[in-house]
Amino acid sequence: MAERDVVIVGGGPAGATTALALAAVDPALAARALLLEKARFPREKPCAGALGARGDALLAELGVTVDVPGAPIDGMTFRGADSCATAAPGKIGRVVRRIEFDHALVRQAAARGVEVRDGVAVNGVRPQPGGGAVVETSAGPVRASVVVGCDGVGSVVRKALGVGPGAWRAQVVEVDTPAVPGDLDRGLLHFDASDRGLPGYAWDFPTIVDGEPLVCRGVYRLRTEGERGAGSGPGKVPDVGELLAARLRAQGIDPARCKNKRYAERGFEPATRVARGPLMLAGEAAGIDAVTGEGIAQAIEYGVLAGRFLAEHLRGANRDGGGAMGGAGDGGVDGWQDVLARSRLAHDLRIRAFFLRFFYGASRPDAERFLGDSPDAVYVGCQHFAGRAYDWSRLPGVLFSGGARLAAIAIGDWLRR
């Protein structure tokens, strides 16, 4: 049976960046790592593709530049039912195609000594009593000291860890179309939350497909555990495909001529177990921002944290004697839980999880008006997306106004009980 110190399951941004960060800290350890991806690269991955500049900055710290076609982003608009705000600080990120971005990123991991095997499915993961785990793959079993689950919504590693699917799940559908009359500034990300019956939003993002400038249009709908299914009956929300079709028709686009790309997303929940024994989770397998569904830059940040943690953990296991295979079994990678919890990434995701109930509950109109009436709030959101220091001339007003809104929302929630 083949043996590796680290097996990374999933070749998306979280998995590839975990490998790259491990290689940046300790090239010798990277040579004993294996990255598995069930699809063959280049593989299509439905995703709106908005990559905040903070993601590229994190990769740059590892000496990595991903040079693929992309549509530059200068700002955002947020449209509510009765208000709209725009902010354009300039150069806050880009929209990429995952078929190109993921392939380029995983190639760089391979160039730094990590063995990459695509077209290999992981069917199960079995932690071993003496430490480590056996990864059952379509190409045969592999024994590993540590298994990192970067395998997204349907994570096999998450299931092996004994963690449920999570309460915050989103249904998403998107299409790529030519521009039409009425489209807004191509240099901006456009979010439309004007349909208060939709627990989510619609979007129009610039994109480039095979060298042609197009528009990625979609609908993001958050679902919770116990929610009734989609449909047209009382208390049911229409399927995201139906919602997108109606929006396309309103924009003068024939839905029948569009290829729908459907996918799911998992939101971050602070109490989720992300490590036990030899298993750990990163990226969407652990959870991303459920408010907006943003995930690429967060996956990259997960990977940077995970790769650095693993390098230190495995070097410590070697120092303690017995090599990484033995050392990793002495309590495994449970420390990843605390490392992630103390990180800036988890702090950000906890804040977003806190605000979920305001945008996706009875307080939705108040939260929507706050964003739609506040270009400064959208501006600060752009700065966060870009990974820039906040503009202190704008931040106090946003905090004051937001605090007042939160107080009003809290009072309203209390009165409705």
C-alpha positions in Angstrom: 0.0 0.0 0.0 1.3 3.4 -1.0 2.1 5.8 1.9 2.2 9.6 2.1 2.6 12.1 5.0 -0.3 14.1 3.6 -3.2 13.3 1.2 -5.2 16.3 0.1 -8.6 15.4 -1.3 -9.8 18.0 -3.9 -7.9 20.0 -6.5 -9.8 23.3 -6.2 -8.3 26.5 -4.8 -8.3 25.2 -1.2 -6.6 21.9 -2.0 -4.0 23.4 -4.4 -3.2 26.3 -2.1 -2.8 23.9 0.9 -0.2 22.1 -1.3 1.5 25.4 -2.3 1.7 26.6 1.3 3.1 23.3 2.5 5.7 23.5 -0.3 6.6 27.1 0.5 7.3 26.2 4.2 9.0 22.9 3.7 9.7 21.5 0.2 10.8 18.2 1.6 7.4 17.7 3.2 5.7 18.7 0.0 7.5 15.9 -1.8 5.7 13.5 0.5 2.3 14.9 -0.2 -0.3 13.7 -2.6 -3.2 15.7 -4.1 -6.2 13.8 -5.5 -8.8 15.2 -7.8 -11.7 13.0 -9.1 -12.1 14.9 -12.4 -9.5 15.4 -15.2 -7.9 18.8 -15.6 -8.8 21.1 -17.1 -12.3 20.5 -15.6 -15.3 22.7 -15.6 -16.4 24.0 -12.2 -19.6 26.0 -12.2 -18.9 29.2 -10.2 -19.6 32.9 -10.7 -15.8 33.3 -10.5 -15.5 36.5 -8.5 -12.0 36.5 -7.0 -11.3 39.3 -4.5 -7.8 40.9 -4.8 -7.1 39.6 -1.3 -7.0 36.1 -2.8 -4.3 37.0 -5.3 -2.4 38.8 -2.6 -2.3 35.7 -0.5 -1.0 33.7 -3.4 1.6 36.3 -4.1 2.9 35.8 -0.5 3.6 32.2 -1.6 5.4 33.4 -4.7 2.4 32.3 -6.9 0.8 34.3 -9.7 -2.1 32.8 -11.6 -2.1 34.3 -15.1 -5.4 33.4 -16.7 -7.9 35.4 -18.6 -10.1 37.5 -16.3 -12.5 40.4 -16.3 -11.2 43.2 -14.0 -13.5 44.5 -11.2 -13.5 48.1 -10.0 -16.4 48.0 -7.6 -19.9 46.8 -6.8 -23.6 47.8 -6.9 -26.2 46.7 -4.5 -29.9 47.0 -5.5 -32.7 46.6 -3.0 -36.5 46.8 -3.5 -36.5 50.6 -3.1 -32.8 51.7 -3.1 -29.5 51.2 -4.9 -25.9 52.0 -3.9 -22.7 51.9 -6.0 -19.1 52.1 -4.9 -16.0 51.8 -7.2 -12.7 52.2 -5.4 -10.9 50.6 -8.4 -9.1 47.3 -9.0 -10.7 45.2 -6.2 -10.4 41.9 -8.0 -11.3 40.0 -11.1 -13.7 37.4 -12.5 -12.0 34.2 -13.6 -13.2 30.9 -15.1 -12.5 28.0 -12.8 -11.7 25.7 -15.6 -8.6 27.9 -16.3 -7.9 29.2 -12.8 -8.0 25.8 -11.0 -5.9 24.1 -13.6 -3.2 26.8 -13.5 -3.1 26.7 -9.7 -2.8 22.9 -9.4 0.0 23.0 -12.1 2.0 25.3 -9.9 1.6 22.9 -7.0 2.9 20.1 -9.1 5.8 22.3 -10.2 6.8 22.7 -6.6 7.1 19.0 -5.9 3.6 17.9 -4.9 2.3 14.8 -6.6 -1.0 15.5 -8.3 -3.2 12.8 -9.5 -6.4 13.8 -11.4 -9.1 11.4 -12.5 -8.8 9.6 -9.2 -12.0 9.5 -7.0 -11.9 9.1 -3.3 -14.5 6.6 -2.2 -13.9 6.6 1.5 -11.5 7.4 4.3 -10.9 5.1 7.3 -9.0 6.4 10.3 -6.7 3.7 11.8 -6.4 2.8 15.5 -2.7 3.2 15.5 -2.8 6.6 13.8 -3.2 7.9 10.3 -5.9 6.9 7.8 -6.4 4.7 4.8 -7.8 6.6 1.8 -9.8 4.3 -0.5 -9.5 5.6 -4.1 -10.4 4.4 -7.6 -6.7 3.7 -8.1 -6.2 1.7 -4.9 -5.7 2.5 -1.2 -3.2 5.0 0.1 -2.2 5.3 3.8 -1.6 8.8 5.1 -0.6 10.5 8.3 -3.0 13.3 7.6 -6.0 13.6 5.2 -7.1 17.1 4.3 -10.6 17.4 3.0 -10.8 20.1 0.4 -13.5 18.3 -1.5 -16.3 20.8 -1.3 -20.0 20.4 -0.6 -20.1 16.6 -1.1 -17.0 16.1 1.0 -16.1 12.5 1.6 -13.6 13.5 4.3 -16.3 15.5 6.1 -18.5 12.4 6.2 -15.6 10.3 7.5 -15.1 12.9 10.2 -18.7 12.4 11.3 -19.9 15.9 10.6 -23.4 16.4 9.2 -24.1 18.4 6.0 -24.7 21.6 7.9 -27.7 23.9 8.4 -26.7 26.6 5.8 -26.9 25.3 2.3 -27.4 27.3 -0.9 -28.8 26.4 -4.3 -27.3 28.3 -7.1 -27.8 28.5 -10.9 -26.0 30.5 -13.5 -25.8 31.1 -17.2 -23.3 33.0 -19.5 -24.9 35.3 -22.1 -23.9 38.2 -24.3 -24.5 41.7 -23.0 -27.9 43.1 -23.6 -29.3 46.7 -23.6 -29.9 47.7 -20.0 -26.8 46.0 -18.6 -24.9 48.2 -16.1 -21.2 49.1 -16.0 -19.2 46.1 -17.0 -16.4 47.0 -14.6 -18.7 46.3 -11.5 -20.2 43.3 -9.8 -24.0 43.8 -9.7 -26.0 42.3 -6.8 -29.8 42.5 -7.0 -31.7 41.8 -3.8 -34.9 43.6 -4.9 -37.1 40.4 -4.7 -37.8 40.1 -1.0 -39.5 36.8 -1.6 -36.1 35.3 -2.5 -33.9 34.4 0.5 -30.9 35.4 -1.5 -30.1 37.6 -4.5 -29.5 37.6 -8.3 -26.3 38.8 -9.9 -24.7 40.0 -13.1 -20.9 39.7 -13.3 -18.6 40.4 -16.2 -16.8 37.3 -17.5 -14.6 36.2 -20.4 -15.3 32.8 -22.1 -12.9 31.6 -24.8 -11.8 35.2 -25.3 -15.3 36.6 -25.6 -16.6 39.2 -23.1 -19.9 37.8 -21.7 -22.0 38.3 -18.7 -22.5 35.6 -16.0 -26.0 35.9 -14.6 -27.3 33.9 -11.7 -29.5 33.4 -8.7 -28.3 32.5 -5.2 -30.8 31.0 -2.8 -30.0 30.0 0.8 -31.8 27.1 2.3 -31.9 26.0 6.0 -32.5 22.6 7.6 -36.1 21.6 7.7 -37.2 24.1 5.0 -39.9 22.9 2.6 -38.8 22.1 -0.9 -39.1 24.2 -3.9 -42.3 24.5 -5.8 -45.3 26.8 -6.3 -47.5 25.9 -3.3 -48.1 28.0 -0.2 -44.9 28.7 1.8 -42.7 27.4 -1.0 -40.0 29.3 -2.8 -39.8 28.7 -6.6 -36.8 26.7 -7.9 -33.8 28.8 -8.6 -34.0 27.8 -12.3 -37.5 29.3 -12.5 -36.4 32.4 -10.7 -33.4 32.8 -13.1 -35.6 32.1 -16.2 -38.0 34.9 -15.1 -35.2 37.3 -14.6 -33.6 36.5 -18.0 -37.0 37.1 -19.7 -37.2 40.5 -18.0 -33.8 41.3 -19.4 -34.8 40.4 -22.9 -33.0 37.0 -22.9 -34.6 33.7 -24.0 -33.9 31.2 -21.2 -34.4 28.3 -23.6 -31.2 29.4 -25.4 -29.1 29.4 -22.2 -27.3 26.5 -20.6 -28.1 26.4 -16.9 -25.2 25.4 -14.6 -26.5 24.3 -11.2 -24.5 23.8 -8.0 -24.7 23.9 -4.2 -22.7 25.7 -1.6 -22.2 25.2 2.1 -22.1 28.0 4.7 -19.7 28.3 7.6 -21.0 27.4 11.0 -18.8 28.4 14.0 -19.5 25.3 16.0 -18.6 22.8 13.2 -16.0 20.2 14.0 -13.2 20.7 11.3 -10.6 18.3 12.7 -10.4 15.0 14.5 -7.6 12.5 14.7 -5.8 12.4 11.3 -8.6 14.2 9.4 -9.1 17.9 8.8 -11.3 20.1 6.6 -10.5 23.3 4.6 -12.3 25.4 2.1 -16.0 24.7 1.3 -15.8 21.3 3.1 -15.4 23.4 6.3 -17.8 26.2 5.1 -17.6 29.5 3.3 -19.6 32.8 3.5 -23.3 31.9 3.5 -24.5 35.5 3.2 -23.0 36.0 -0.3 -21.7 32.6 -1.3 -18.2 34.1 -1.9 -15.7 31.3 -1.7 -12.6 31.5 -3.9 -10.5 34.0 -1.9 -11.7 32.2 1.3 -10.6 28.9 -0.1 -7.2 30.3 -0.8 -7.0 31.7 2.8 -8.0 28.3 4.2 -5.3 26.7 2.1 -2.6 29.1 3.3 -3.5 28.5 6.9 -3.8 24.7 6.4 -0.5 24.3 4.6 1.4 26.3 7.2 -0.3 24.4 10.0 0.6 21.0 8.4 4.2 21.9 7.9 4.6 22.8 11.5 2.6 19.8 12.7 4.5 17.3 10.7 7.9 18.7 11.5 6.9 18.6 15.1 5.9 14.9 14.7 9.3 14.1 13.2 11.1 15.9 16.0 9.2 13.9 18.6 10.5 10.7 17.0 9.0 7.9 15.0 8.5 10.0 11.8 5.4 11.7 10.6 3.4 8.5 10.2 3.7 7.7 13.9 3.8 11.3 15.2 0.6 12.3 13.5 -1.3 9.6 15.3 -0.4 11.0 18.7 -3.5 13.2 18.9 -3.7 13.8 15.2 -4.4 17.3 13.8 -7.0 18.3 16.4 -5.0 21.5 16.8 -6.3 22.7 13.4 -9.6 23.4 15.2 -8.0 26.1 17.4 -5.7 27.4 14.7 -8.6 28.0 12.4 -10.8 29.5 15.2 -8.1 32.1 16.1 -7.5 33.1 12.4 -8.7 36.3 10.7 -10.6 34.1 8.3 -12.7 32.5 11.0 -13.3 35.8 12.7 -14.6 37.2 9.4 -16.8 34.1 8.8 -18.2 34.3 12.3 -19.3 37.9 11.7 -20.9 37.0 8.5 -22.7 34.0 10.2 -24.0 36.5 12.8 -25.5 38.7 10.1 -27.2 35.9 8.4 -30.4 36.2 10.5 -30.7 39.9 9.6 -30.5 39.5 5.8 -32.3 36.1 5.6 -35.0 36.7 8.2 -37.9 39.0 9.1 -35.5 41.9 9.2 -34.5 41.6 5.6 -36.1 44.9 4.5 -34.2 46.9 7.2 -30.9 45.2 6.3 -31.5 45.8 2.6 -32.3 49.4 3.1 -29.1 49.9 5.1 -27.0 48.6 2.2 -29.1 50.3 -0.5 -29.0 53.7 1.2 -25.3 53.5 2.1 -22.7 53.8 -0.7 -20.1 54.0 2.1 -21.1 50.5 3.3 -20.8 49.1 -0.2 -17.4 51.0 -0.4 -16.2 49.3 2.8 -17.4 46.0 1.4 -15.3 46.6 -1.7 -12.3 47.3 0.4 -12.8 44.0 2.3 -13.2 42.1 -1.0 -9.9 43.6 -2.1 -8.1 43.0 1.2 -7.3 46.7 1.7 -7.2 48.7 4.9 -10.6 50.3 5.5 -11.1 53.9 4.7 -11.4 55.6 8.1 -13.1 58.6 6.7 -16.0 56.3 5.7 -15.9 53.6 8.4 -17.2 55.6 11.4 -20.4 56.6 9.6 -21.0 53.0 8.4 -20.5 51.7 12.0 -22.7 54.4 13.5 -25.5 53.9 10.9 -25.1 50.1 11.1 -25.3 50.1 14.8 -28.4 52.2 14.8 -30.0 49.8 12.3 -29.0 46.8 14.3 -30.6 48.3 17.4 -33.8 48.9 15.5 -33.8 45.4 14.1 -33.2 43.9 17.5 -36.1 45.9 19.0 -38.3 44.8 16.1 -37.4 41.2 16.6 -38.2 41.4 20.3 -41.6 43.1 19.5 -42.5 40.4 17.0 -42.0 37.6 19.6 
